[in-house]
Amino acid sequence: MSRVCNKMVIAFAIVTLFCLNGCNKKTVSALLSTLCVLAMVMTVFSLVVHHTEELDFSTMEYLDLRSIDNPEEIFYAEILLSGLGAIMDVAVDISTALSEIIKQKPEISFRQLFRSGREIGHDIMGTMINILLFVFISGLIPMCLIRMNNDVSFLTIIRLHIPCELCRFFVESIGIVLAIPVSVLITSGILKSNLKKRTTLC
């Protein structure tokens, strides 16, 4: 399951980025940044799951958990697919911004470019995490109303449903935070190395 999901995510990222942004250095930088951050985030998620109290997956309706050896893989796939969009968005924003900076100021140093990218990333980070938070809340509201309408107590809803949702929110937020330095570093390195090659050829 996890292997299939990993292949789907890689294929989706490649097709989406190259179809929307074309084949150029910006797209390559965004793709590498996205894949690196996803690998880091899912590594953190795997470590946390294996070293903390097991999450309760009994609330995953429509799944016969008795026939599934490892329900964590379903949750793994959910986090991987839902986090892809946010991480990819940050990577594309940073690669596009740094590319424009280099076009306007080709003589900019790597350190200055990295610092500019970091400032851009800090501005993006707050709004992106807010989006995740609002999506998290908007998903909880109808679920809570349905459960409470079926005489499920509010404390039971919090005990069974909130941990999985919070885990998803925190993992995706960590992904956004990690995407900023990783995207800035990879994009700055690729764009500056490409600029040096052009200067040498000239």
C-alpha positions, 0 to 999 in steps of 0.5 A: 500500500505505502509503495503504491502511494509513494509511486502515485505521489511521485508521478502526480508531482512530476506530471502536475509540475511539468504540465503547469510550469513547463520544463525548466530549472524552476520546475526541477527545483520545485520537484526536488524540493517537494520530494525531499520534504515529503521523504523527511516528513514521512520519516518523522511520521513513521518514527513518531508512530512507532515510538508513541502510543498507538492511534485508534483507527477504529473510527475509519468507517467503511474499512474492515479493519480485521482484514487489514494487517496494518491500518497505519498504511491507510493513514500514511497514504492520507497524510502523504496525499493531503500534504503533497499539495501544500508542500508543492505550493510552497516549493513552487512559490519559492522557486518562482520568486527566487528565479525572478530575483535572479533575473532582476539581479543576476549578480546577487550572491548565494547568501543574499539569495538564500536570505531573500528566499528565507524571508519569502518563506516566512511570509508564506508559512503563516498563511499556509498553516492557517489554511491547513488549520481552517481545513482541519476545523471545517472537516471536524464540524460536520463530523462532530454534528453527525456523531452528536446527532447519533447520540455520541458524546462530545468527549467520545468524539474528542477521544476517538477522532481528534488525535488522528486529525491533530496528527495529520495537521501537525505532520502537514504543518511540519512539512510546510515549515521544512519546505521553506529552508529545503526549497530555498537551499535547493532552488538557490543552488540550482539557479546560481550554478546554472547562472555561473555556467552561463557566465563561464560560457560567455 
